[in-house]
Amino acid sequence: MQNKSADEMSDFMIDQLVHFFGKKVSDFEVSDVIDNQSHKTFTIAFTAYDYFPVILTYEKGRFGCSIVFGKRTIGLNSSQKWWDEADFAVFLKEMQEELELRIPDKFLKSHGWL
């Protein structure tokens, strides 16, 4: 997958997020794209569960997600850290668990997400 362009990789990840989360994710914005032979990076910002702003970052093969709180971020734990070795189903399931742990059950239930 790393042989693909940064744009193709970010499109792939957005498709995976939408397929897995459905209406629980929205407002996608791709930024900080660098795509040359020595360096490939991108950031995808999105809203999760109408509750958190989240960023997914990719740089030189490594990727991960964080919840955004102003200028600070809180990293989400994941066993999947390297793009070419990642099981994206596991990555997305772990992201779901990490996000839902931080959202009150009452909020999730009121939206039909729990």
Order of alpha helices (4+ residues) and beta strands (2+ residues): alpha-beta-beta-beta-beta-beta-alpha-alpha
